[in-house]
Structures are given as structure tokens and as C-alpha cells.
Amino acid sequence: MPPAIPAQIDDPQAASPFHAGEQKLQRANGSRDMLEQFGRKVIRPYMPEQHRAFFAQLPFVVVGAVDAKGWPWASLFPGSPGFAQSPDNRHLNIALNAAQADPVRRALQAETPMAVLGIEMHSRRRNRMNGRVSSLGESQLQLRVDQSFGNCPQYIQHRDITFLRPAADSSPAQASPRFTELGAKARRMIEAADVFFVASAVESRDNPTVEGVDVSHRGGRPGF
């Protein structure tokens, strides 16, 4: 087990917790210095104990990854509480109950960047972890932590989660279609929604891989 000693994020010589795209936006709106100082305090390269316990009690996690064609995908990985476990503060294990056709599951390979959002709708708690796949098997993946941080409960709508079939049921599902226009049915669904999960990524400046893979909650009253 790796030592549980946290890195010194507030070290001025340490690398910034924000990737190049985030830094560019921060400079544009005049918040660069303030957010850099804040980020070094709250974005950690390890999972605090309360985050490790939080992920272990969830019935699903929101995940994000980029496929071979460069498309970022957001999805849900389900499971009975305990399907996500942190063996130490630098790793998170997740049971692979998602269908084989799930676009995030299909995108996973060794060292694939992956984002995880743990969100508990009834308590409106959420914590995030970004990392890379350190090992991948048929039934489980392990992520190596790059960043771990919490988010406030703002805009999270209260929900009580009930499974309509076993959480580990990975019945085949069709691959998600790609489209360039939203039909009337899709627009009505969006207008009535009070929650979205969105994946994003940015290409590395130094090589043709991706970095900054993230998955985020967006919510509000219907019509937001």
C-alpha cells in the first residue's frame, strides 16, 4: 500500500492543479491568481478519508472518458453500495456492472484518463475524482488518483434512488447514437430536465493524448 502522506498542494513550486484550458479561461475573466491559490488548497492528489467512505456508500457513480475518436462521454456506472471501494487514498476500485456497449466502458484502457463524480441526491453531497486507469479487468477497474475535491450542493435536486432491477444487471444496451440536430422529442426532454451530467476534455499541448478529462453535474429548475 502506498504511504498515506498527502502531497503539498500549497507548495508554490508544485504543478498547477488546473490544465491549460482552465488557466486560459481564468485569465480571461480575471480570476486566475485567486483560483490558483484556492485550487492549491482544495484540489488534492489523494482522497481524504471522508471521500473514501462516501464513494463506498453510493449506488452509482457518474463517469467520463474519451473514446478512440476523441469524443468525451458521460455515463453512469451502477452497483450495490460497496461496488466502489478505495483500498488506499491514492486509488479507487469500481466494479464494472455497466453494459459492454456503454461508451465509457468501451473507451477504457490502461492509463486512460477518467473522471468520476460521486453524487448522493438525497443528501445533495458530491465529491469528484479525476485519475487514470491503473488496472483493468473483466469485472473491475482501478483508478489512480490525480485530483480529488469536493463541490457544494448548489443546484442538486433532491432524489430518492430505487433500482428497478438488480444493480449489477448489465443487460445489453444499444450504443448511444450520435446526432447533429435535436428533434422535437429531444428538445422537450431537455426543457423538462432539472439535471444533466456533462463530460469534457482538452488535448494535451505536448502530445496527441488528452488531459483534463472531467465530468460535471449541471442542474436547476426545469428550463435552466
DRENMIMAR-885174 format. One line per field, with one value per residue (C-alpha): residue in three letters; x, y, z negated. Coordinates in nm, 3 decimals. Example, Ala and Ser with C-alpha at 12.3 -4.5 7.8 and 13.67 -1.06 7.14 Angstrom:
type	ALA, SER
x	1.230, 1.367
y	-0.450, -0.106
z	-0.780, -0.714
//
This chain:
type	MET, PRO, PRO, ALA, ILE, PRO, ALA, GLN, ILE, ASP, ASP, PRO, GLN, ALA, ALA, SER, PRO, PHE, HIS, ALA, GLY, GLU, GLN, LYS, LEU, GLN, ARG, ALA, ASN, GLY, SER, ARG, ASP, MET, LEU, GLU, GLN, PHE, GLY, ARG, LYS, VAL, ILE, ARG, PRO, TYR, MET, PRO, GLU, GLN, HIS, ARG, ALA, PHE, PHE, ALA, GLN, LEU, PRO, PHE, VAL, VAL, VAL, GLY, ALA, VAL, ASP, ALA, LYS, GLY, TRP, PRO, TRP, ALA, SER, LEU, PHE, PRO, GLY, SER, PRO, GLY, PHE, ALA, GLN, SER, PRO, ASP, ASN, ARG, HIS, LEU, ASN, ILE, ALA, LEU, ASN, ALA, ALA, GLN, ALA, ASP, PRO, VAL, ARG, ARG, ALA, LEU, GLN, ALA, GLU, THR, PRO, MET, ALA, VAL, LEU, GLY, ILE, GLU, MET, HIS, SER, ARG, ARG, ARG, ASN, ARG, MET, ASN, GLY, ARG, VAL, SER, SER, LEU, GLY, GLU, SER, GLN, LEU, GLN, LEU, ARG, VAL, ASP, GLN, SER, PHE, GLY, ASN, CYS, PRO, GLN, TYR, ILE, GLN, HIS, ARG, ASP, ILE, THR, PHE, LEU, ARG, PRO, ALA, ALA, ASP, SER, SER, PRO, ALA, GLN, ALA, SER, PRO, ARG, PHE, THR, GLU, LEU, GLY, ALA, LYS, ALA, ARG, ARG, MET, ILE, GLU, ALA, ALA, ASP, VAL, PHE, PHE, VAL, ALA, SER, ALA, VAL, GLU, SER, ARG, ASP, ASN, PRO, THR, VAL, GLU, GLY, VAL, ASP, VAL, SER, HIS, ARG, GLY, GLY, ARG, PRO, GLY, PHE
x	0.000, 0.140, 0.209, -0.087, 0.120, -0.052, 0.145, 0.187, -0.060, 0.018, 0.384, 0.444, 0.681, 0.423, 0.243, -0.084, -0.399, -0.559, -0.492, -0.409, -0.772, -0.888, -0.600, -0.690, -1.050, -0.937, -0.711, -0.992, -1.229, -0.962, -0.976, -0.650, -0.448, -0.739, -0.845, -0.488, -0.447, -0.785, -0.726, -0.393, -0.572, -0.874, -0.766, -0.565, -0.364, -0.518, -0.863, -0.946, -1.096, -1.443, -1.434, -1.323, -1.614, -1.856, -1.783, -1.825, -2.187, -2.309, -2.540, -2.387, -2.111, -2.108, -1.809, -1.646, -1.390, -1.284, -1.330, -1.085, -1.228, -1.177, -1.539, -1.592, -1.873, -2.062, -2.233, -2.343, -2.173, -2.420, -2.379, -2.494, -2.329, -1.971, -1.920, -1.681, -1.404, -1.085, -0.813, -0.585, -0.602, -0.437, -0.672, -1.041, -1.172, -1.501, -1.693, -1.778, -2.154, -2.221, -2.321, -2.043, -2.190, -2.158, -1.938, -1.731, -1.668, -1.569, -1.324, -1.130, -0.773, -0.464, -0.368, -0.692, -0.779, -1.112, -1.330, -1.559, -1.834, -1.986, -2.323, -2.580, -2.907, -3.099, -2.826, -2.708, -2.346, -2.096, -1.726, -1.513, -1.205, -1.003, -0.740, -0.611, -0.686, -0.407, -0.554, -0.848, -1.014, -1.337, -1.524, -1.332, -1.116, -0.877, -0.813, -0.501, -0.593, -0.467, -0.712, -0.973, -1.201, -1.547, -1.827, -2.108, -2.470, -2.598, -2.847, -2.863, -3.227, -3.339, -3.393, -3.451, -3.288, -3.467, -3.333, -3.594, -3.366, -3.053, -2.777, -2.529, -2.757, -2.554, -2.812, -2.708, -2.779, -2.758, -2.468, -2.563, -2.636, -2.456, -2.660, -2.614, -2.967, -3.215, -3.563, -3.881, -3.885, -3.526, -3.593, -3.895, -3.690, -3.417, -3.666, -3.825, -3.495, -3.358, -3.025, -2.753, -2.417, -2.160, -1.817, -1.537, -1.169, -0.884, -0.598, -0.251, -0.020, 0.278, 0.146, -0.164, -0.326, -0.598, -0.579, -0.822, -1.094, -1.382, -1.745, -1.975, -2.325, -2.540, -2.883, -3.160, -3.532, -3.671, -3.583, -3.247
y	0.000, 0.345, 0.578, 0.793, 1.112, 1.387, 1.595, 1.961, 2.121, 2.465, 2.430, 2.724, 2.505, 2.232, 2.198, 2.386, 2.180, 2.344, 2.241, 2.488, 2.534, 2.617, 2.860, 3.039, 3.088, 3.208, 3.470, 3.584, 3.655, 3.797, 3.518, 3.337, 3.423, 3.385, 3.047, 2.918, 2.990, 2.837, 2.531, 2.451, 2.434, 2.222, 2.005, 1.713, 1.432, 1.185, 1.102, 1.224, 0.964, 1.115, 1.093, 0.729, 0.646, 0.849, 0.660, 0.326, 0.404, 0.509, 0.307, 0.465, 0.697, 0.932, 0.869, 1.042, 0.929, 0.999, 0.741, 0.650, 0.920, 1.192, 1.221, 1.275, 1.065, 1.084, 0.777, 0.608, 0.305, 0.136, -0.109, -0.207, 0.013, -0.107, -0.159, 0.140, 0.096, 0.286, 0.042, 0.337, 0.711, 0.702, 0.451, 0.382, 0.040, 0.026, -0.292, -0.297, -0.354, -0.122, -0.288, -0.383, -0.135, 0.156, 0.416, 0.493, 0.126, 0.071, 0.363, 0.225, 0.104, 0.107, 0.466, 0.607, 0.939, 0.905, 1.134, 1.021, 1.215, 1.073, 1.235, 1.148, 1.300, 1.271, 1.443, 1.667, 1.576, 1.544, 1.471, 1.439, 1.240, 1.258, 0.997, 0.728, 0.359, 0.173, -0.174, -0.309, -0.649, -0.805, -0.720, -0.433, -0.133, 0.052, 0.423, 0.604, 0.939, 1.256, 1.502, 1.477, 1.759, 1.837, 2.052, 2.247, 2.120, 2.410, 2.315, 1.947, 1.837, 1.601, 1.242, 0.906, 0.632, 0.300, 0.023, -0.130, -0.430, -0.562, -0.301, -0.548, -0.634, -0.544, -0.643, -0.549, -0.192, -0.024, 0.208, 0.574, 0.737, 1.047, 1.326, 1.680, 1.810, 1.789, 1.671, 1.790, 1.496, 1.559, 1.931, 1.860, 1.622, 1.882, 2.158, 1.938, 1.821, 1.951, 1.768, 1.695, 1.522, 1.658, 1.520, 1.734, 1.706, 1.908, 1.790, 1.798, 2.066, 1.832, 1.513, 1.388, 1.248, 1.407, 1.563, 1.744, 1.481, 1.586, 1.501, 1.754, 1.793, 2.072, 2.133, 2.372, 2.416, 2.277, 2.519, 2.610
z	0.000, 0.089, -0.201, -0.305, -0.315, -0.113, 0.135, 0.052, 0.291, 0.143, 0.250, 0.491, 0.695, 0.747, 1.079, 1.112, 1.042, 1.349, 1.707, 1.985, 2.093, 1.740, 1.694, 2.019, 1.907, 1.563, 1.721, 1.948, 1.659, 1.427, 1.167, 1.246, 0.934, 0.694, 0.831, 0.841, 0.471, 0.392, 0.610, 0.446, 0.110, 0.204, 0.502, 0.364, 0.529, 0.283, 0.146, -0.207, -0.439, -0.417, -0.036, -0.050, -0.283, -0.070, 0.254, 0.073, -0.020, 0.326, 0.558, 0.871, 0.984, 1.282, 1.508, 1.802, 2.059, 2.417, 2.694, 2.970, 3.197, 2.938, 2.824, 2.449, 2.298, 1.970, 1.826, 1.504, 1.351, 1.108, 0.826, 0.480, 0.213, 0.181, 0.555, 0.539, 0.282, 0.203, 0.088, 0.007, 0.051, 0.394, 0.563, 0.628, 0.737, 0.928, 1.017, 1.388, 1.390, 1.685, 2.013, 2.255, 2.506, 2.263, 2.438, 2.131, 2.058, 2.423, 2.405, 2.107, 2.148, 1.929, 1.844, 1.992, 1.824, 1.646, 1.436, 1.154, 0.981, 0.666, 0.602, 0.336, 0.448, 0.120, -0.086, 0.203, 0.136, 0.420, 0.446, 0.758, 0.852, 1.173, 1.245, 1.480, 1.519, 1.338, 1.393, 1.591, 1.566, 1.687, 1.368, 1.208, 1.284, 1.059, 1.091, 0.976, 0.822, 0.989, 0.833, 0.559, 0.449, 0.320, 0.459, 0.294, 0.303, 0.513, 0.789, 0.686, 0.693, 0.417, 0.534, 0.367, 0.577, 0.629, 0.855, 1.086, 1.147, 0.973, 0.965, 1.113, 1.408, 1.717, 1.974, 2.328, 2.429, 2.765, 2.826, 2.784, 3.121, 3.241, 3.395, 3.521, 3.467, 3.178, 3.270, 3.101, 2.857, 2.750, 2.703, 2.485, 2.273, 2.227, 2.141, 1.872, 1.719, 1.391, 1.406, 1.663, 1.645, 1.888, 1.984, 2.125, 2.212, 2.360, 2.580, 2.432, 2.569, 2.561, 2.720, 2.905, 2.591, 2.380, 2.038, 1.817, 1.857, 1.635, 1.566, 1.405, 1.266, 1.404, 1.260, 1.163, 1.204, 1.531, 1.804, 1.652
//
